[in-house]
Amino acid sequence: MQYSFKEVFGTLVVQKKLFDVVAKPLVEDLIRGKNGLLFTYGVTGSGKTHTMTGSPGDGGLLPRCLDMIFNSIGPFQAKRFVFKLDDKNGVDVQCEVDALLERQKRDAMPVPKPTPVKRQIDPEIADMINVQDQCKVEEVDEDNVYCVFVSYIEIYNNYIYDLLEEAPFDPIKPKWNNCNTPVRNGDFIPPQSKMLREDQNHNMYVTGCTEVEVKSTEEAFEVFWRGQKKRRIANTQLNRESSRSHSVFIIKLAQAPLDADGDKVLQEKEQITLSQLSLVDLAGSERTNRTKAEGNRLREAGNINQSLMTLRTCIEVLRENQMYGLNKMVPYRDSKLTHLFKNYFDGEGKVRMIVCVNPKAEDYEESLQVMRFAEMTQEVEVARPVDRPLCGLTPGRRFRNQAFQEELSRKLEMRGGPVDAETEEQSVLETILQNFPPLPACELLDINDDQTLPKLIEVLEKRHKLRQMLIKEFSKAVLTFKTMLQEFDCSVASKENYIKGRLSEKEKTIAGQKMEIERLEKKIKTLEYKIEILEKTATIYEEDKRNLQQELESKSQKLQRQASDKRRLEARFQGMVAETTMKWEKECERRVAAKQLEMQNKLWVKDEKLKQLKAIVTEPKNDKPERPSRERDREKPVQRSVSPSPVPNAPPVRLRHRRSRSAGERWVDHKPPSNLPTETVMQPHVPHAITVAAASEKALAKCDKYMLTHQELASDGEIETKLIKGDVFKTRGGGQAVQFTDIETLKQESPTGRKRRSSPSNPDPPEDAAESEWTDVETRCSVAVEMRAGSALGPGYEHHAQPK
């Protein structure tokens, strides 16, 4: 596998070269007011902590960064408590009096004071911070004052803990753990976890985190080492001292300009610049099957791998958004690690990553994943320009003020003490008067005295010459001062031009921003108008929706009522059908029983006749005539009345058509194909009708009347024909609708059905006709059956009965 990186260091690289390439640009940006973030990333045991901390005699990146910072700003540091951090990730400037009171309060407190520079350092860390390179930033603003604050936190099991927090100890109250049992003195009491907040500049910070003001490399590294001893490490199969948490060492640099005199710090908060450098030692990614982790170690490994996976996901989403122009949401909040450094990924400063790789064969798979992710992160570029506030004061005022103070102190030493302006002016006048020659005696006591006046004239001439010489020197001084004033005016004019140029640039920027704001306001108004239109449209649609819902509910209720009516009619028809079915079943059973009884009687009569015939045939002949028996007379068949047979060839009857009561209009005669002919004399006849088998809109459009022929079984089993009539009218939608107005009923009945006859129509019917042509009443009453008393059987072949 091949991977490409910006820089690759060998196994024998020294810490200085690594620092010069990776961390030195971040320190330079820190002093110039820009933020920076430095990661060490890799598999467990690959050397991340060693790269960050170093070893005795060869300090790592962290002590070298501290040494470069203090080498650069050493002579320009402010006194303690001049800069004061607030609880909202901001910084304020205190006056000298408030800072002095803070220092006195700190001296009175029994807390451990910061380590002085000349104090003996812990030999455990003395070799790590003994950096002999004296690396420093060249271009440092000499008119600013600086102050350094450090803090140290760790992210353990997705919780944030302050490693510099001093747990208060109360010997009276016992300490309790999660199981509500007292803790022994030797047990470790975990500190309280901290919360992440967002300041007014949308930067993330840890609330309640301890931030220590430091003045030297030794003091800062001692604070770091004090927190390092509290960091969670454990012995695993891959590393004897494996980091079980992500540690973050934060260096904050506050800087503010001096006033116009170059003596005191400006109290304006807008002129304060706060920059931050975060040095992160990530916990190593590992596989639990290799570390043989169990219990707490397994949970720690799961949280470590989860946070590193979230970091990879955030970088991948940033890369996709940048390469493809997407706007996916970056899941910063899935892990405290990515949420804390959200601003760096959004472009608040530079981000650098050092990938540590162990050449062990066992780490091959993990190293591939690490290097693949590290190579992908190079494609993400997040950078945003940072505008520093304009000061507008004359540069070089610090050193001019120092030179003035030195000159003033020198004069005070020469004078033996402080002098005021009046004594200084008097001394200057005395010095000038002493340089003049003394005047001789001017009294003329004698007229012939010719020496006094020449001497006086000579002295006055000397004084005049001395005065002319002083005037020339004064004019030279005036010219020198004028040239200095002109140079100062030129420098001031150049500064004004520079400031005007910067101001014009800022004004252009502001004008562009105003135009952009106006454009955005117009766009906002347009969008608001569109939103208003959409809201009105949505209101109309909602009202239509409510109306349609109400109509749908009414239709559904109507359908429910129709369905209930249909179910009721179906139940009624089913009852009628069941009743009719039972009635016909009983009638059929009755008719079958009667037919069976008739056939049994016929068979019985034939049997009796055969028996009599057999008796006559087999009877022996007797000479004496026999007396007719009553039985024989009784056995003489009696003539039965029979019903007339139906006429086989009846003359055809011409069907008479019955005209409908509405024969003058145009009709649609709807006759389904399942109808049966009525076979009645009165037939429905509608002239000018369109006969259809199924109703259609085309046929309905041509007519104004409608008739449906419907047939069904009546309660007596006969076919009943109904003519359902209605009016045809046009609907609003252009269709046709039928409104039923009338029902005519045609019913066919048999006039000879179940009639009782009293006398035969033919007195001498043939014998066959007597057996076959019976009516219903005659069939039942032609033969009587006598049953023996006490017989429990019904009529049958075994009973002996005689026809009456």
C-alpha positions in Angstrom: 0.0 0.0 0.0 1.2 3.5 -0.8 0.1 6.7 0.9 1.1 10.3 0.3 1.7 12.9 3.1 3.1 16.4 3.2 6.1 15.3 5.3 7.4 11.9 6.3 9.9 11.5 9.2 12.1 8.5 9.7 12.6 6.5 12.9 15.7 8.4 13.8 14.3 11.9 13.5 15.0 14.3 16.4 12.3 16.3 18.2 13.7 19.6 17.0 13.2 18.8 13.3 9.6 17.6 14.0 8.9 20.8 16.0 10.4 23.1 13.3 8.2 21.5 10.5 4.9 21.0 12.4 4.6 23.0 15.6 6.7 26.2 14.9 4.2 27.7 12.4 1.4 27.1 14.9 3.3 29.1 17.6 4.0 31.9 15.2 0.3 32.1 14.3 -0.6 32.0 18.0 1.5 35.1 18.7 0.0 36.8 15.7 -3.5 36.2 17.1 -4.6 33.1 15.3 -5.8 29.7 16.7 -4.1 26.4 16.2 -4.8 22.7 16.8 -2.3 19.9 16.9 -3.3 16.2 17.0 -1.2 13.1 17.6 -3.0 10.1 16.1 -2.2 6.4 15.8 -2.5 2.9 17.1 -1.8 2.1 20.8 1.9 2.0 21.5 2.9 4.0 18.4 4.6 6.9 20.3 1.9 9.6 20.5 2.6 10.6 24.1 6.3 10.5 23.6 6.0 12.8 20.6 3.9 15.2 22.6 5.8 15.1 25.9 9.3 13.9 25.0 11.9 12.2 27.1 14.6 13.4 29.6 17.2 15.3 27.6 15.0 15.6 24.5 11.8 17.5 25.1 8.8 16.9 22.9 6.5 19.3 21.1 4.7 20.7 24.2 7.8 22.0 26.1 9.3 23.3 22.9 6.1 25.3 22.1 6.1 26.7 25.7 9.8 27.6 25.4 9.3 29.4 22.0 6.3 31.4 23.4 8.1 32.7 26.4 11.3 33.4 24.5 9.3 35.6 22.2 7.2 37.5 24.6 9.4 37.4 27.7 10.3 41.1 27.9 6.8 42.2 27.0 4.7 40.2 29.6 2.2 42.0 31.7 2.2 41.8 35.5 0.1 39.2 37.1 -3.7 39.7 37.2 -3.5 42.6 34.7 -5.4 40.2 32.4 -8.3 38.4 33.9 -10.3 35.6 32.3 -14.0 35.6 32.8 -16.4 32.6 33.0 -17.6 33.1 29.4 -14.3 32.4 27.5 -13.4 36.1 27.4 -10.7 38.2 28.9 -10.7 41.6 30.6 -8.0 44.1 31.4 -7.7 45.4 35.0 -6.1 48.6 36.1 -2.9 48.5 38.2 -4.7 49.0 41.5 -7.1 46.1 40.9 -4.2 43.9 39.8 -2.2 44.9 42.9 -5.2 44.0 45.1 -5.5 40.6 43.3 -1.8 39.9 43.9 -2.1 40.9 47.6 -5.1 38.6 48.0 -3.2 35.7 46.3 -0.3 36.2 48.6 -2.6 36.1 51.7 -4.2 32.8 50.5 -2.7 29.5 51.8 -2.8 28.0 48.3 0.5 27.0 46.6 1.9 30.0 44.8 3.3 29.8 41.3 6.8 28.5 40.9 9.4 31.3 40.7 11.9 31.1 38.0 14.9 30.7 40.2 13.4 28.0 42.4 14.7 24.4 42.2 12.7 22.5 39.6 11.5 18.9 40.0 14.4 16.8 38.6 11.8 14.5 36.9 10.9 17.2 34.4 14.1 19.4 34.5 15.7 17.6 31.6 12.5 17.8 29.4 12.3 21.6 29.5 16.0 22.3 29.3 15.8 23.4 25.7 19.0 25.0 24.5 17.7 26.1 21.0 16.4 29.5 22.2 13.9 29.5 19.4 11.7 32.6 19.1 9.4 34.5 16.8 11.2 37.4 15.0 8.3 39.8 14.3 6.7 40.4 17.7 4.7 43.6 18.2 6.8 45.4 20.8 4.0 47.9 21.7 1.7 45.1 23.1 1.7 43.4 26.4 1.1 39.6 26.6 -0.1 37.1 29.2 -0.3 33.3 29.0 -2.9 31.0 30.5 -2.8 27.2 30.5 -5.4 24.6 31.2 -5.3 20.8 31.0 -8.4 18.5 30.5 -9.0 14.9 29.5 -11.9 13.3 27.7 -12.6 9.9 29.4 -15.6 7.7 28.5 -17.0 10.7 26.6 -16.9 12.8 29.8 -14.7 15.9 30.3 -12.6 16.2 33.4 -10.3 19.0 34.7 -6.9 17.6 35.5 -5.8 20.8 37.3 -8.8 20.8 39.6 -8.0 20.6 43.3 -10.5 18.4 45.1 -11.5 20.0 48.4 -10.7 17.7 51.3 -12.9 17.6 54.4 -11.4 15.3 57.1 -14.7 15.4 59.2 -17.2 14.3 56.5 -16.5 10.9 55.0 -16.4 10.5 51.3 -19.1 8.3 49.6 -19.0 6.4 46.4 -21.8 5.4 44.0 -22.8 2.4 46.2 -23.5 4.7 49.2 -20.6 3.3 51.2 -17.8 5.3 52.7 -14.6 5.4 50.7 -11.3 4.5 52.3 -8.5 7.1 52.4 -6.5 5.4 49.8 -9.3 5.1 47.2 -9.4 7.4 44.2 -12.2 9.9 44.1 -13.0 10.9 40.5 -13.5 14.6 39.8 -16.7 16.1 38.6 -17.2 16.1 34.9 -17.4 19.4 33.0 -19.9 20.8 30.5 -19.3 22.3 27.0 -20.7 25.7 26.3 -20.7 28.2 23.4 -19.5 31.8 23.9 -20.8 34.9 22.1 -18.4 34.3 19.2 -19.8 30.8 18.7 -16.5 29.2 20.0 -16.8 26.1 22.2 -15.2 26.0 25.7 -15.2 24.0 28.9 -17.1 25.7 31.7 -15.5 25.8 35.1 -12.2 24.7 33.9 -9.1 25.7 35.9 -6.9 28.2 33.9 -3.6 29.1 35.4 -1.6 32.3 34.6 2.0 31.3 34.0 5.1 33.5 33.4 7.8 31.0 32.3 8.4 27.7 30.6 9.2 26.0 33.9 6.1 27.2 35.6 3.8 26.1 32.6 5.4 22.7 32.3 5.2 22.1 36.0 1.4 22.8 35.7 1.2 20.3 32.8 3.2 17.7 34.8 0.9 18.1 37.8 -2.1 17.3 35.6 -0.3 14.5 33.7 0.0 12.6 37.0 -3.8 12.6 37.3 -4.3 11.3 33.7 -5.8 7.9 33.4 -3.4 5.3 32.1 -3.6 1.5 32.4 -1.6 -1.6 31.6 -2.8 -3.5 28.5 -1.4 -6.3 26.4 -0.1 -3.8 23.8 1.3 -1.0 26.1 2.4 -1.0 29.7 1.3 2.6 30.2 -1.6 3.0 27.7 -3.5 6.3 27.6 -7.1 5.5 28.3 -8.3 9.1 27.6 -7.8 12.0 25.2 -5.8 14.7 26.8 -6.0 18.3 25.7 -3.4 20.9 26.9 -4.7 24.4 26.0 -2.4 27.5 25.8 -4.3 30.8 25.7 -2.3 34.0 24.8 -4.0 37.3 25.6 -2.5 40.5 24.2 -3.4 44.2 24.3 -1.7 47.4 23.1 -0.2 50.0 25.3 -1.6 53.5 25.5 -0.3 56.5 23.7 2.3 57.2 26.4 3.6 53.6 26.1 3.2 53.1 29.9 -0.1 51.4 30.7 -2.4 48.9 29.0 -5.5 50.1 27.1 -8.7 49.3 29.0 -10.7 48.9 25.8 -12.0 45.3 25.5 -12.3 45.5 21.7 -8.5 45.9 21.4 -7.8 42.6 23.3 -6.8 39.7 21.2 -7.2 36.2 22.6 -5.7 33.3 20.6 -5.5 29.6 21.5 -3.2 26.7 20.8 -4.6 23.2 21.7 -2.2 20.2 21.9 -4.1 17.0 21.8 -2.7 13.6 22.7 -5.4 11.1 21.4 -5.8 7.7 23.0 -4.8 4.9 20.7 -7.3 3.0 18.6 -7.1 -0.7 19.4 -8.9 -4.0 18.9 -10.3 -5.6 22.0 -9.4 -9.1 20.8 -5.7 -8.1 20.8 -5.7 -6.2 24.1 -7.8 -8.9 25.9 -9.7 -6.1 27.5 -12.4 -6.9 30.0 -14.7 -4.8 32.3 -13.6 -1.2 32.6 -10.8 -1.7 30.0 -13.4 -3.0 27.5 -15.7 0.0 28.1 -12.8 2.4 27.8 -11.7 0.9 24.5 -15.3 1.1 23.2 -15.6 4.8 24.0 -12.1 5.5 22.6 -12.9 3.8 19.3 -16.4 5.5 19.2 -14.9 9.0 19.6 -12.2 8.3 16.9 -14.9 6.9 14.6 -16.9 10.2 15.1 -13.7 12.2 14.3 -13.3 10.2 11.0 -17.0 10.7 10.2 -16.8 14.5 10.7 -13.7 14.7 8.5 -15.3 12.6 5.8 -18.5 14.8 5.8 -16.3 18.0 5.6 -14.5 16.4 2.7 -17.7 15.5 0.8 -19.2 19.0 1.4 -16.0 20.6 0.1 -15.5 18.4 -2.9 -19.1 18.0 -4.1 -20.6 21.3 -3.0 -22.9 19.6 -0.6 -24.4 21.0 2.7 -24.5 17.9 4.9 -24.7 18.4 8.6 -21.4 17.5 10.3 -22.1 15.3 13.4 -20.0 17.2 15.8 -22.3 16.5 18.8 -21.9 12.8 18.6 -18.7 13.0 20.6 -17.2 15.4 23.1 -13.9 15.4 21.2 -15.3 16.7 18.0 -17.8 19.0 19.7 -15.0 20.7 21.6 -13.0 21.4 18.4 -16.0 22.2 16.2 -14.6 25.8 15.6 -11.3 24.6 14.2 -13.0 22.3 11.7 -15.2 25.3 10.7 -12.2 27.4 9.8 -11.3 29.2 13.1 -7.6 28.2 12.8 -5.0 25.8 11.4 -5.3 22.1 12.1 -2.3 19.8 12.0 -2.1 16.1 12.6 0.9 13.9 13.4 0.3 10.3 12.5 2.4 7.9 14.6 3.0 4.4 13.0 4.6 1.4 14.7 6.3 -0.9 12.2 5.2 -4.0 14.1 3.6 -6.7 11.9 0.8 -7.2 14.5 -0.3 -3.6 13.9 -0.6 -3.9 10.1 -4.4 -3.8 9.8 -4.8 -0.9 12.3 -2.0 1.0 10.7 -3.6 0.7 7.3 -6.8 2.2 8.7 -4.9 5.0 10.4 -2.9 6.0 7.3 -6.0 5.8 5.0 -7.9 8.2 7.3 -4.8 10.5 7.7 -4.3 10.7 3.9 -8.0 11.5 3.4 -7.8 14.4 6.0 -5.2 16.2 3.8 -7.9 16.9 1.2 -9.9 19.0 3.7 -9.0 22.7 3.7 -10.6 24.9 6.3 -9.2 28.4 6.5 -10.9 31.7 7.4 -9.3 35.1 7.5 -9.0 36.7 10.9 -9.3 40.5 11.2 -7.2 42.0 14.0 -8.4 45.3 15.5 -6.7 48.5 14.4 -4.9 50.3 17.2 -4.0 53.6 15.4 -1.3 54.5 17.9 2.3 55.5 17.0 4.6 52.4 16.9 7.7 52.4 19.0 6.1 54.1 22.0 7.3 51.5 24.4 11.0 52.1 23.8 10.6 55.9 23.7 8.9 55.7 27.0 11.7 53.5 28.3 14.3 56.0 27.0 12.5 58.9 28.6 12.2 57.1 31.9 15.9 56.2 31.8 16.9 59.8 31.0 14.7 61.1 33.7 16.1 58.7 36.2 19.6 59.7 35.1 18.9 63.4 35.7 17.4 62.6 39.0 20.5 60.7 40.0 22.7 63.7 38.9 20.5 66.1 40.8 20.4 64.0 43.8 16.7 63.8 43.8 13.6 64.8 42.0 13.3 68.5 40.8 10.3 70.4 39.7 10.0 72.7 36.6 10.5 76.0 38.4 13.8 75.0 40.1 15.0 73.6 36.7 14.2 76.9 35.0 16.0 78.8 37.7 19.1 76.6 37.4 19.2 77.2 33.6 19.0 81.0 34.2 21.7 80.9 36.8 23.9 78.9 34.5 23.5 81.4 31.7 24.1 84.4 34.0 27.2 82.8 35.3 28.6 82.4 31.8 28.4 86.2 31.3 31.5 88.3 32.4 31.0 90.3 35.6 30.3 94.1 35.2 33.1 96.3 36.6 32.5 99.4 38.8 30.7 102.1 36.9 31.1 105.1 39.3 32.9 108.1 37.8 34.6 110.0 40.7 36.9 112.0 38.6 36.4 113.9 35.3 39.7 112.8 34.1 38.9 109.1 34.7 39.5 107.4 31.3 39.7 103.8 32.5 36.2 103.1 33.9 34.3 103.7 30.7 36.6 101.7 28.4 36.5 98.8 30.8 32.7 99.0 30.9 32.5 99.2 27.1 34.8 96.2 26.8 32.6 94.1 29.2 29.4 95.1 27.4 30.9 94.2 24.1 31.9 90.8 25.5 28.4 90.3 26.8 26.9 91.4 23.4 29.1 88.8 21.6 28.1 86.2 24.1 24.5 87.1 23.6 24.8 86.9 19.8 26.4 83.5 20.2 23.6 82.3 22.4 21.1 83.6 19.9 22.7 81.6 17.1 22.8 78.5 19.3 19.1 79.1 20.2 18.2 79.5 16.5 20.1 76.3 15.6 18.2 74.5 18.4 15.0 76.0 17.0 15.9 74.8 13.5 16.7 71.4 14.8 13.5 71.3 16.7 11.6 72.5 13.6 13.1 69.7 11.5 12.2 67.2 14.2 8.7 68.6 14.2 8.6 68.4 10.4 9.8 64.8 10.5 7.2 64.0 13.1 4.6 65.7 11.0 5.7 63.7 8.0 5.5 60.5 10.0 2.2 61.5 11.4 1.0 62.3 7.9 2.2 58.9 6.6 0.5 57.2 9.5 -2.6 59.2 8.7 -2.4 58.2 5.1 -1.8 54.6 6.0 -4.7 54.8 8.4 -6.9 56.5 5.8 -6.0 53.8 3.3 -6.9 51.2 5.8 -10.0 53.0 6.7 -10.9 53.4 3.0 -10.4 49.6 2.6 -12.6 49.0 5.6 -15.2 51.4 4.3 -15.2 49.6 1.0 -15.6 46.4 2.9 -18.4 47.9 4.9 -20.0 49.3 1.8 -19.8 45.9 0.2 -21.2 44.3 3.3 -24.0 46.9 3.3 -24.8 46.1 -0.3 -24.8 42.4 0.6 -27.1 43.2 3.5 -29.4 45.2 1.3 -29.5 42.4 -1.2 -30.2 39.9 1.5 -32.9 42.1 2.9 -34.5 42.3 -0.5 -34.2 38.6 -0.8 -35.7 38.2 2.6 -38.6 40.5 1.7 -39.2 38.5 -1.5 -39.1 35.2 0.4 -41.4 36.6 3.0 -43.8 37.6 0.2 -43.6 34.1 -1.2 -44.1 32.6 2.2 -47.2 34.8 2.7 -48.5 33.7 -0.7 -47.8 30.1 0.2 -49.4 30.5 3.6 -52.6 31.9 1.9 -52.5 29.1 -0.6 -52.0 26.6 2.1 -55.0 28.2 4.0 -57.2 27.8 0.9 -56.1 24.3 0.4 -56.7 23.5 4.0 -60.2 25.0 3.8 -60.8 22.9 0.6 -59.5 19.9 2.4 -61.8 20.5 5.3 -64.8 20.9 3.0 -63.8 17.8 1.1 -63.4 15.9 4.3 -66.8 17.0 5.5 -68.3 16.0 2.1 -66.4 12.7 2.3 -67.8 12.2 5.8 -71.3 12.9 4.7 -70.9 10.6 1.7 -69.5 7.9 3.9 -72.4 8.3 6.3 -74.8 8.1 3.4 -73.0 5.0 2.1 -73.2 3.5 5.6 -76.9 4.2 5.7 -77.4 2.7 2.3 -75.3 -0.3 3.3 -77.3 -0.7 6.4 -80.6 -0.4 4.4 -79.1 -2.9 1.9 -78.2 -5.3 4.7 -81.7 -4.9 6.1 -83.3 -5.6 2.7 -81.1 -8.5 2.2 -82.0 -9.9 5.6 -85.7 -9.3 4.7 -85.4 -10.9 1.3 -83.4 -13.8 2.8 -86.2 -14.3 5.3 -88.8 -14.2 2.6 -86.8 -16.6 0.4 -86.3 -18.9 3.4 -90.0 -18.8 4.2 -90.9 -19.4 0.6 -88.4 -22.2 0.3 -89.8 -23.9 3.5 -93.3 -23.4 2.2 -92.5 -25.0 -1.2 -90.5 -27.8 0.5 -93.5 -28.6 2.6 -95.8 -28.4 -0.4 -93.5 -30.6 -2.4 -93.3 -33.1 0.5 -97.1 -33.0 0.8 -97.6 -33.6 -3.0 -94.9 -36.4 -3.0 -96.6 -38.1 0.0 -100.0 -37.8 -1.7 -98.6 -39.2 -5.0 -97.0 -42.0 -3.1 -100.3 -42.7 -1.3 -102.1 -42.7 -4.6 -99.7 -45.1 -6.2 -99.9 -47.4 -3.1 -103.7 -47.4 -3.4 -103.6 -48.2 -7.1 -101.2 -51.1 -6.4 -103.4 -52.3 -3.6 -106.5 -52.2 -5.8 -104.7 -54.1 -8.6 -103.4 -56.7 -6.1 -107.0 -57.2 -4.8 -108.2 -57.6 -8.4 -105.6 -60.1 -9.1 -106.4 -62.0 -6.0 -110.1 -62.1 -6.9 -109.2 -63.2 -10.4 -107.0 -65.9 -9.1 -109.7 -67.0 -6.7 -112.2 -67.3 -9.6 -109.7 -69.2 -11.7 -108.7 -71.6 -9.1 -112.3 -72.1 -7.6 -113.7 -75.7 -8.1 -116.8 -76.0 -10.1 -120.0 -76.6 -8.1 -123.3 -77.9 -9.4 -125.4 -75.8 -7.2 -125.5 -72.2 -8.1 -124.0 -70.0 -5.5 -125.7 -67.1 -3.9 -124.1 -63.9 -4.7 -122.1 -62.7 -1.9 -122.3 -59.3 -0.4 -118.7 -59.2 -0.4 -118.7 -59.5 -4.2 -121.3 -56.8 -4.4 -119.2 -54.8 -2.1 -116.2 -55.3 -4.3 -118.0 -54.0 -7.4 -116.1 -50.9 -8.4 -117.7 -47.6 -7.9 -117.5 -45.0 -10.6 -115.3 -42.0 -9.7 -115.7 -38.5 -10.9 -112.8 -37.4 -12.9 -111.6 -33.9 -13.9 -111.9 -33.0 -17.5 -108.8 -33.4 -19.5 -107.1 -30.3 -20.8 -107.9 -29.4 -24.4 -104.9 -30.5 -26.4 -105.2 -28.1 -29.4 -106.7 -24.8 -28.1 -107.2 -22.1 -30.7 -104.5 -19.4 -30.6 -105.4 -16.3 -28.8 -104.2 -12.9 -30.3 -102.2 -11.1 -27.8 -103.7 -7.7 -26.8 -101.1 -5.0 -26.2 -101.8 -2.6 -23.4 -100.6 0.9 -24.2 -98.7 2.7 -21.5 -100.2 5.7 -19.8 -97.3 7.8 -21.1 -97.2 6.8 -24.7 -96.7 10.4 -26.1 -93.0 10.8 -25.0 -89.8 9.3 -26.2 -89.0 6.3 -24.0 -86.0 4.1 -23.2 -87.4 0.5 -22.9 -84.8 -1.3 -20.7 -85.4 -5.1 -20.9 -82.6 -7.2 -19.4 -81.8 -10.4 -21.4 -82.8 -12.6 -18.4 -86.5 -11.7 -18.6 -89.1 -14.4 -19.3 -92.1 -13.8 -21.6 -95.2 -12.9 -19.6 -97.6 -14.9 -21.8 -100.4 -12.7 -20.8 -103.0 -11.1 -23.0 -102.2 -7.6 -21.8 -98.7 -6.9 -23.0 -96.9 -3.6 -22.3 -96.5 -1.7 -25.5 -94.6 1.7 -25.7 -94.4 3.3 -29.1 -91.4 5.4 -30.3 -89.2 3.5 -27.7 -85.5 2.6 -27.8 -85.2 -0.9 -26.6 -81.9 -1.7 -24.8 -80.5 -4.6 -22.8 -78.3 -2.3 -20.7 -78.9 1.4 -20.0 -76.4 3.7 -21.7 -75.8 7.5 -21.6 -76.2 7.7 -25.4 -79.7 6.2 -25.3 -80.7 8.3 -22.2 -79.6 11.5 -24.0 -82.1 10.9 -26.8 -85.1 10.3 -24.5 -86.9 12.0 -21.7 -88.6 8.9 -20.2 -87.2 5.6 -18.9 -88.9 2.2 -18.2 -87.2 -0.9 -16.6 -88.9 -4.3 -16.9 -88.1 -6.3 -13.7 -89.3 -9.8 -12.8 -89.3 -11.7 -9.6 -91.2 -14.6 -7.9 -94.3 -13.7 -5.9 -95.2 -15.2 -2.6 -97.4 -17.8 -4.3 -94.6 -18.9 -6.6 -95.9 -17.1 -9.7 -93.8 -14.7 -11.8 -94.5 -11.1 -11.1 -93.5 -8.4 -13.7 -92.9 -4.8 -12.6 -92.6 -1.9 -15.0 -90.5 0.8 -13.1 -90.8 4.2 -14.8 -88.9 7.4 -14.4 -88.0 10.8 -15.8 -84.6 11.5 -17.5 -82.9 14.9 -16.9 -79.5 16.3 -17.5 -77.0 16.8 -14.6 -74.8 19.8 -14.0 -71.7 17.8 -15.1 -73.2 17.1 -18.5 -74.4 13.5 -17.8 -77.8 12.0 -17.5 -79.8 11.0 -14.4 -83.0 9.1 -13.9 -85.6 9.9 -11.2 -88.1 7.0 -10.7 -91.7 8.1 -10.4 -94.0 5.1 -10.9 -94.2 1.3 -10.7 -96.8 -0.8 -12.7 -97.2 -4.5 -11.7 -98.3 -7.3 -14.1 -99.1 -10.7 -12.4 -100.0 -14.0 -14.0 -102.3 -16.5 -12.2 -103.8 -19.9 -13.2 -107.6 -19.8 -13.1 -107.9 -23.6 -12.7 -105.3 -24.1 -10.0 -106.5 -26.2 -7.1 -110.3 -26.1 -7.8 -112.7 -28.8 -6.4 -115.1 -30.5 -8.6 -118.4 -32.0 -7.5 -119.7 -33.9 -10.6 -118.0 -35.7 -13.4 -118.2 -34.1 -16.8 -118.3 -37.5 -18.6 -120.7 -40.1 -17.0 -119.0 -43.0 -18.8 -115.3 -42.4 -18.7 -113.0 -45.1 -19.8 -111.3 -47.2 -17.3 -107.9 -45.6 -17.9 -109.2 -42.1 -17.5 -110.6 -43.1 -14.1 -107.2 -43.9 -12.9 -105.2 -41.0 -14.3 -107.4 -37.8 -14.6 -108.2 -36.7 -11.0 -108.2 -33.3 -9.5 -106.5 -32.5 -6.3 -109.5 -32.9 -4.1 -110.8 -35.9 -6.0 -107.3 -37.5 -5.8 -107.4 -37.2 -2.1 -111.0 -38.3 -1.6 -111.5 -41.0 -4.2 -110.1 -43.8 -2.0 -110.7 -44.1 1.7 -108.5 -46.2 3.9 -109.7 -47.9 7.0 -107.1 -48.7 9.6 -107.3 -51.2 12.3 -107.8 -49.9 15.8 -104.6 -49.5 17.7 -102.4 -49.6 14.7 -99.3 -47.5 15.0 -98.2 -47.8 11.4 -99.2 -45.4 8.6 -100.9 -46.3 5.4 -99.0 -48.8 3.4 -99.1 -52.0 1.4 -99.6 -54.1 4.6 -103.0 -52.5 5.5 -106.2 -54.0 4.2 -108.7 -51.3 3.1 -111.5 -51.2 0.7 -112.4 -48.4 -1.6 -115.6 -46.6 -0.6 
